[in-house]
Amino acid sequence: MERRTKIALVTGGSRGLGKNSAIKIAQKGLDVIITYKSNKEEAEKVVAEIRTLGRKAIAYPLDTKNVNSFDAFIKTVGDHLEENTGSRNIDFLVNNAGTALYSPISEVTEEQLDDVVDIHFKGVFFLTQKFLPFMNEGGGIINISSGLARFALAGSSVYGSIKAAVDMLTKYQAKELGARKIKSNVVAPGAIETDFGGGRTRDDEQVNAMVAGVTALGRAGLPGDIGGVVAFLCTEDAGWINGQRIEASGGMFL
């Protein structure tokens, strides 16, 4: 019997951690679907790179803040999969898409807080919920959290708190989906040199130096430090890891 190629969907896969995760997942032998919010050109570059690895890939637009768009998105993905694989199902869902918010508690607006909740929690919750009927037994959910859910840095109260909620949601997903052999885990990066937050960690020398100084391995993280961890969780070798928070921060604030 021919072994079926597994499929992973990575939100926010056009750049940064999502891009690296998508490529590393493809290197593990999976086909990949990525989403992007607005930059179709960059998303198509990722798709092309994955295809050079001999894997199938496609990119679709998705605003994870807009829960009302999820049904149409899942139908589009399902139609594509049914046509090309005979099934509407995926195996792994990587909830990566997100934005940053740096603001002291005294200055956070209701609109800013709502945006972070909608993108990082409500969007993650309901996209996962709506994909559940289309996830194969033995698959998995990988949620992206943050070191800021473990330690506190001034200005990240909303973002860090919501990521802590994602950490707890992951445990509930693992508990409730265990009967279907669907695993749920968190990967929590430390500060990474990407476009995230306007490229703050990468481009601000003071921030970069601060991060390096509080990290045991002596530098800020790179996208390649994270993607392989996400990809590992999409393999059979990680089949007994469930309900866990894996922090990949180089030993930040130990």
DAGI-V905784 format. One record per residue. N is the residue number from 1. RES is the residue in one letter. PSI is psi in degrees with one decimal (* if undefined). Layout:
{{N:RES:PSI} {N:RES:PSI}}
This chain:
{{1:M:129.5} {2:E:135.5} {3:R:128.8} {4:R:134.8} {5:T:129.2} {6:K:159.0} {7:I:132.4} {8:A:140.6} {9:L:125.6} {10:V:116.1} {11:T:147.1} {12:G:45.7} {13:G:13.6} {14:S:-13.6} {15:R:171.2} {16:G:-138.3} {17:L:-38.0} {18:G:-42.6} {19:K:-49.8} {20:N:-39.6} {21:S:-44.3} {22:A:-42.9} {23:I:-43.2} {24:K:-35.6} {25:I:-42.2} {26:A:-37.1} {27:Q:-21.5} {28:K:-1.1} {29:G:11.0} {30:L:152.3} {31:D:154.1} {32:V:136.7} {33:I:129.5} {34:I:156.2} {35:T:158.0} {36:Y:153.5} {37:K:-46.4} {38:S:-24.1} {39:N:80.7} {40:K:-37.3} {41:E:-46.1} {42:E:-38.0} {43:A:-41.0} {44:E:-29.7} {45:K:-40.8} {46:V:-43.8} {47:V:-45.1} {48:A:-40.6} {49:E:-40.7} {50:I:-39.6} {51:R:-29.4} {52:T:-18.1} {53:L:-1.1} {54:G:12.1} {55:R:155.8} {56:K:144.4} {57:A:151.5} {58:I:153.0} {59:A:140.6} {60:Y:146.3} {61:P:142.1} {62:L:128.4} {63:D:105.8} {64:T:-6.7} {65:K:-23.1} {66:N:86.7} {67:V:-31.8} {68:N:-15.2} {69:S:-6.7} {70:F:-40.2} {71:D:-45.4} {72:A:-38.4} {73:F:-46.8} {74:I:-35.0} {75:K:-41.9} {76:T:-46.9} {77:V:-44.3} {78:G:-41.4} {79:D:-43.8} {80:H:-46.1} {81:L:-41.7} {82:E:-39.8} {83:E:-35.2} {84:N:-19.6} {85:T:-13.5} {86:G:1.7} {87:S:150.1} {88:R:5.3} {89:N:154.1} {90:I:170.5} {91:D:-39.4} {92:F:138.4} {93:L:119.8} {94:V:107.7} {95:N:87.5} {96:N:-30.6} {97:A:139.1} {98:G:168.5} {99:T:164.8} {100:A:160.2} {101:L:117.1} {102:Y:107.1} {103:S:134.6} {104:P:153.5} {105:I:-38.0} {106:S:-14.7} {107:E:-4.7} {108:V:132.2} {109:T:161.9} {110:E:-38.8} {111:E:-41.6} {112:Q:-44.9} {113:L:-44.1} {114:D:-39.0} {115:D:-45.5} {116:V:-42.7} {117:V:-45.2} {118:D:-42.2} {119:I:-47.2} {120:H:-17.6} {121:F:-59.4} {122:K:-43.6} {123:G:-44.4} {124:V:-44.5} {125:F:-51.1} {126:F:-29.4} {127:L:-42.2} {128:T:-46.9} {129:Q:-44.9} {130:K:-22.1} {131:F:-15.7} {132:L:-40.4} {133:P:-13.6} {134:F:27.4} {135:M:131.0} {136:N:146.6} {137:E:137.6} {138:G:-0.3} {139:G:-159.3} {140:G:161.5} {141:I:131.9} {142:I:113.1} {143:N:141.0} {144:I:121.7} {145:S:-139.8} {146:S:150.8} {147:G:-23.0} {148:L:-6.1} {149:A:-10.4} {150:R:-43.2} {151:F:163.2} {152:A:130.2} {153:L:131.4} {154:A:134.8} {155:G:-8.1} {156:S:28.1} {157:S:-43.9} {158:V:-51.4} {159:Y:-48.8} {160:G:-38.9} {161:S:-41.5} {162:I:-36.5} {163:K:-32.8} {164:A:-35.4} {165:A:-37.5} {166:V:-39.8} {167:D:-44.4} {168:M:-38.6} {169:L:-38.2} {170:T:-40.1} {171:K:-41.1} {172:Y:-39.0} {173:Q:-45.5} {174:A:-40.9} {175:K:-46.6} {176:E:-23.7} {177:L:0.1} {178:G:-32.8} {179:A:-24.2} {180:R:7.9} {181:K:27.2} {182:I:124.6} {183:K:153.5} {184:S:126.1} {185:N:161.2} {186:V:135.3} {187:V:124.2} {188:A:98.4} {189:P:155.2} {190:G:-155.0} {191:A:126.2} {192:I:142.5} {193:E:89.4} {194:T:-173.0} {195:D:-11.9} {196:F:135.2} {197:G:32.9} {198:G:20.0} {199:G:25.6} {200:R:-50.4} {201:T:-36.2} {202:R:-42.4} {203:D:-22.0} {204:D:109.9} {205:E:-37.6} {206:Q:-44.2} {207:V:-44.6} {208:N:-42.8} {209:A:-37.9} {210:M:-45.8} {211:V:-45.5} {212:A:-37.6} {213:G:-23.1} {214:V:10.4} {215:T:127.6} {216:A:-36.1} {217:L:1.4} {218:G:20.5} {219:R:165.8} {220:A:159.5} {221:G:162.6} {222:L:156.1} {223:P:-36.2} {224:G:-15.2} {225:D:-16.8} {226:I:-41.4} {227:G:-38.4} {228:G:-30.8} {229:V:-43.9} {230:V:-45.3} {231:A:-39.5} {232:F:-39.2} {233:L:-9.1} {234:C:16.2} {235:T:164.5} {236:E:-24.9} {237:D:-23.6} {238:A:16.6} {239:G:-18.9} {240:W:10.1} {241:I:120.9} {242:N:135.7} {243:G:24.8} {244:Q:150.4} {245:R:113.1} {246:I:107.8} {247:E:123.4} {248:A:85.0} {249:S:7.2} {250:G:12.0} {251:G:48.9} {252:M:129.8} {253:F:52.3} {254:L:*}}
